[in-house]
Amino acid sequence: MPLSHPQSHRKIGGVAKEGENQSPETFLCFPFYSQMLPGSLKREDTRKQAPPRHNTMHLLIPLLLFLEYLAFSDSENWNFEHPKTLYAWEGTCIWIPCLYTVPKKGKFLDNLIVYQNYEWDGKTSSFNGTVLYDEKKSGTSASRGRVQFLGDKKSNCTLHINPVNAQDNGQLGLRMTLEDYKWMEAIVLNISKTAPPPRIYLPPGIRELQEVTLTCQLDFACPGYQTKLQWSLEGTQHNLSPVSSTVLNTKTVSTQSQLKFQPEWTNHGKKLTCQLWKDSADGLLSQETVQLDVKHSPKLQITFSHGEAVVKEGNSVNMTSLGEAIVKERDSVTMKCQVISSNPQYDSIHWFKDGNLLSEHETQNLEQKTVTLSLPSVTKQMTGNYHYAPEPSTVRITVSPAKEGSKISLTCISQAYPPPIHYTWYHNKIEIPRTDKTFQIPEVSLEHAGNYSCLAKNSVGTGETGQAAELDVQYSPKEVTMAIQNPTPIREGDSVTLFCNYTSSNPSVTRYEWRPQGSWKEIMPGVLMIQKVPWNASPFSCAACNQWCSWTSPVNLHVQYAPRGIKVLLISPGSEIHSGHPVLLRCNFSSSYPTDVLFFWKKNGIFLKEGRDLSFDSISPEDAGNYNCLVNNSIGQSTSEAWMLRVLYAPRRLRVSISPEDSVMEGKKVVLTCESDANPPISQYTWFDWNNQNLHHDDQMLRLDPVKVEHSGAYWCQGANRLGMDQSPPRKLTVYYSPETISKQVALAMGLFLVILLLPFLGVKLQRRWKRIQSQQGLQENSSAQSFFVRNRKVRRAPHSEGPHSLGCYNPAMEEPISYATLRFPMAETDTPRIGEAGTSELPRTSLNRDNTVTYSVVQKRQVGDYENVTPDVPEDEGIHYSELVHLGTGERPLSQEGVEYVTLKH
């Protein structure tokens, strides 16, 4: 990098006269100025102050917010932290970082409503305006979906609006309610039609060869809308490599681009431009340009001529690099020293010879910034050194910024003639033991950072200390720590906010990293929110990163939670629990924080006792049931799963139940069940009746279907399992008759009663008829040995109701109910009818000696056969058949009639 403008020169040669001084003469000029005044910032628009630079002790803004949060966390008022004004343009989005506290500690927000350009209505005592977002209704206006609430109901009120319109310009209102507490928080939105220009911040004094940091800032940043800032410098093709960053916190929302730049004096007055670009077809959105004001020492140009020599226009000579100039005695010599650049303006300019001011031979032209030394006739006495003392010294650093641990060299540069022979070095204005023009630092550290200056000295004198050069030592962020926002102990399910802080960083931190990775989100750079922190959250660590990352040591959140892994353990016995044995249960848990716990027991949901162990000296079946163990700490209470206590015992309390009831009508279904209390359940049943007779039924239920009157009686059952046996008391079953059976029994009884009443009467009548039969049999015995039975084939005759001499009598030969036979006798001329006892016509007995006597008999048909010696050839009609018995006697046998069958009867 050139230190001064090149000076044209011309060497004049010739032969000196004898006796003249042969030493060469050098003519130099040197400008003087009283002080290096701070330069002013030359801009094409408004002057702006540069933002303060981060020194070695840097505190991340979120940490300050955290301390402020702690300061008012117990306040009874609403408190908010957010940017007062946010900037955007139509079609972009707005990210609004926001933190708040509610008036009542430990309470949560009831509702949040976001209004656009709201107004207070005194009549209704409410706010009117366009509702952009309603937490309870999740959006109720035409802008539904544009506004996203990224916070929570505890402390975060961050909002995201995408896209924004020009109509959004104005005031945004956050209406918050908590029980009877209400608050409206105002946030100003500055929305323009087009993108606003970025702003360029320059340090207060820019000096040549001293590295500076230039900042281009745009008061806009929104995730999802990517923009970039680009630099350009007039008259240079340098490849500028800025570092971009985004700031999103409750104080500032911006996009920055920082450019480290080592200016030259030739950059003075040049235009520096920062342009805003969008990564799309939109191209250039806006830009801003400033003019550089580079402070530098005067830059000189020396020209001279002598005799008739012609000096070509534009030629110049750099007297600092001329060793000598040879001229002839009495030649005319003119030397001109011109200041081609100086910032600040020089005070004066003079020529010196061997350290002596030559003011009588010089002519100054302040307008042309020149001083001319005229020697019309050179003499031998004018031979000498025309020179100047060292100019203010500057320091050049080989590498800046320098990475911590790297090797660098520092060089002191001062224009002087003769060259400087001694150097003095200063670090932050403190002299250091270095005298060489260049000195090296083999391994640069943070303590080497700072401002370096030097002082050059030659035979003419000691120069001045110029502008110091800053050694920028870059390093990864220092003393990175992580702070937990929650001022109270963290409980399972809480929302936790973590801040990643550092004390210093060079260059500035551009991003943060977090471990372990998960579903949590970074709500702004360096601030991580964990929604519903788990009970077993791993230790967290963060890293602040520039070109390099520095990690914190893992920080345990110490999440407090109710006891976990609650179980009921059977300590003794080791296997089955038998009635009458001692039993010990213990409540166990896997983890708890805090570790101080209390134990409780419940049986079937009913509280039993407090304590970790539950013991039974002699367990009984009544102790069986579902047991729960409860473990309690200051955070909460956890309950184990129900543990079934099974007590094994022999059958007991056997009883017989009867369904539907123990008194039932015959013909129904009756089920007898052997109910028991046993564990394990009864494996074998035995049923007995009222006679203690084994019914050989091994099922639990005895079914009687249909039940009969004969089933009435007492029943009992016996049950057995592998531990023993027991029996039930008897249970009586009563079966009564149905109405149908009762009707039949009544009818039968009445029939028997009537029979008993009729027996005496019938006996008398039977006796009389018996006598008659006996008398008739006597007559038949006196007849011939043969008799015939006359039967009409399939001819059924009606009994004769008329005719003389009819007589009814009992026929003992009939098996079925009582039958009557009618005997007809031929009437004699002298016979007269008479009335019998039965009211029927009774004839006088005919003489047994009379011939042609005919007897008629009515006989009921038998089911099998009429007689033992007759087998019917054809089916006979049911009912009564009338047959004629012809007593042949000693007379002639009448002729056979057609259709009459004669059968021989055996007596």
HELIX and SHEET records of a PDB file:
HELIX    1   1 ILE A   61  PHE A   72  1                                  12    
HELIX    2   2 ALA A  166  ASP A  168  5                                   3    
HELIX    3   3 TRP A  265  ASN A  267  5                                   3    
HELIX    4   4 SER A  359  HIS A  361  5                                   3    
HELIX    5   5 LYS A  380  MET A  382  5                                   3    
HELIX    6   6 LEU A  446  HIS A  448  5                                   3    
HELIX    7   7 PRO A  621  ASP A  623  5                                   3    
HELIX    8   8 VAL A  709  HIS A  711  5                                   3    
HELIX    9   9 PRO A  739  GLU A  781  1                                  43    
SHEET    1   A 3 LEU A  28  PHE A  32  0                                        
SHEET    2   A 3 SER A 348  LYS A 353 -1                                        
SHEET    3   A 3 ASN A 356  LEU A 357 -1                                        
SHEET    1   B 4 LYS A  42  ARG A  43  0                                        
SHEET    2   B 4 GLY A 283  GLN A 291 -1                                        
SHEET    3   B 4 LYS A 271  LYS A 278 -1                                        
SHEET    4   B 4 THR A 227  LEU A 233 -1                                        
SHEET    1   C 2 ASN A  79  GLU A  81  0                                        
SHEET    2   C 2 LEU A  99  THR A 101 -1                                        
SHEET    1   D 5 THR A  85  TRP A  89  0                                        
SHEET    2   D 5 TYR A 181  SER A 192  1                                        
SHEET    3   D 5 GLY A 170  LEU A 178 -1                                        
SHEET    4   D 5 ASN A 111  ASP A 121 -1                                        
SHEET    5   D 5 SER A 126  ASP A 134 -1                                        
SHEET    1   E 3 ILE A  94  ILE A  96  0                                        
SHEET    2   E 3 LEU A 159  ILE A 161 -1                                        
SHEET    3   E 3 VAL A 147  PHE A 149 -1                                        
SHEET    1   F 4 ARG A 199  TYR A 201  0                                        
SHEET    2   F 4 VAL A 212  LEU A 218 -1                                        
SHEET    3   F 4 VAL A 253  PHE A 261 -1                                        
SHEET    4   F 4 VAL A 243  LEU A 248 -1                                        
SHEET    1   G 5 ILE A 206  ARG A 207  0                                        
SHEET    2   G 5 VAL A 294  HIS A 306  1                                        
SHEET    3   G 5 VAL A 333  ASN A 343 -1                                        
SHEET    4   G 5 THR A 370  LEU A 375 -1                                        
SHEET    5   G 5 GLU A 362  ASN A 365 -1                                        
SHEET    1   H 3 THR A 394  ILE A 397  0                                        
SHEET    2   H 3 ILE A 408  ILE A 413 -1                                        
SHEET    3   H 3 THR A 438  ILE A 441 -1                                        
SHEET    1   I 3 ALA A 402  LYS A 403  0                                        
SHEET    2   I 3 VAL A 473  LYS A 478  1                                        
SHEET    3   I 3 SER A 504  ASN A 506 -1                                        
SHEET    1   J 4 ILE A 430  ILE A 432  0                                        
SHEET    2   J 4 HIS A 422  HIS A 427 -1                                        
SHEET    3   J 4 GLY A 450  LYS A 457 -1                                        
SHEET    4   J 4 ALA A 469  LEU A 471 -1                                        
SHEET    1   K 4 THR A 481  ILE A 484  0                                        
SHEET    2   K 4 VAL A 496  ASN A 501 -1                                        
SHEET    3   K 4 VAL A 527  ILE A 530 -1                                        
SHEET    4   K 4 LYS A 521  MET A 524 -1                                        
SHEET    1   L 3 ARG A 511  ARG A 515  0                                        
SHEET    2   L 3 SER A 541  CYS A 545 -1                                        
SHEET    3   L 3 CYS A 549  TRP A 551 -1                                        
SHEET    1   M 2 TYR A 561  ARG A 564  0                                        
SHEET    2   M 2 SER A 591  TYR A 593 -1                                        
SHEET    1   N 3 LYS A 567  SER A 572  0                                        
SHEET    2   N 3 VAL A 583  ASN A 588 -1                                        
SHEET    3   N 3 ASP A 613  PHE A 616 -1                                        
SHEET    1   O 4 ILE A 606  GLU A 610  0                                        
SHEET    2   O 4 LEU A 598  LYS A 603 -1                                        
SHEET    3   O 4 GLY A 625  ASN A 632 -1                                        
SHEET    4   O 4 GLN A 637  THR A 639 -1                                        
SHEET    1   P 4 ILE A 606  GLU A 610  0                                        
SHEET    2   P 4 LEU A 598  LYS A 603 -1                                        
SHEET    3   P 4 GLY A 625  ASN A 632 -1                                        
SHEET    4   P 4 TRP A 643  LEU A 645 -1                                        
SHEET    1   Q 3 TYR A 649  SER A 659  0                                        
SHEET    2   Q 3 VAL A 670  ASN A 679 -1                                        
SHEET    3   Q 3 MET A 701  LEU A 704 -1                                        
SHEET    1   R 4 SER A 663  MET A 665  0                                        
SHEET    2   R 4 ARG A 731  TYR A 736  1                                        
SHEET    3   R 4 GLY A 713  ASN A 721 -1                                        
SHEET    4   R 4 GLN A 684  PHE A 688 -1                                        
SHEET    1   S 4 SER A 663  MET A 665  0                                        
SHEET    2   S 4 ARG A 731  TYR A 736  1                                        
SHEET    3   S 4 GLY A 713  ASN A 721 -1                                        
SHEET    4   S 4 GLY A 724  GLN A 727 -1                                        
SHEET    1   T 4 VAL A 854  GLN A 860  0                                        
SHEET    2   T 4 ILE A 880  VAL A 886 -1                                        
SHEET    3   T 4 SER A 787  ASN A 792 -1                                        
SHEET    4   T 4 VAL A 900  LEU A 905 -1                                        
SHEET    1   U 2 GLY A 808  TYR A 810  0                                        
SHEET    2   U 2 TYR A 820  THR A 822 -1                                        
SHEET    1   V 2 ARG A 834  ILE A 835  0                                        
SHEET    2   V 2 SER A 841  GLU A 842 -1                                        
END                                                                             
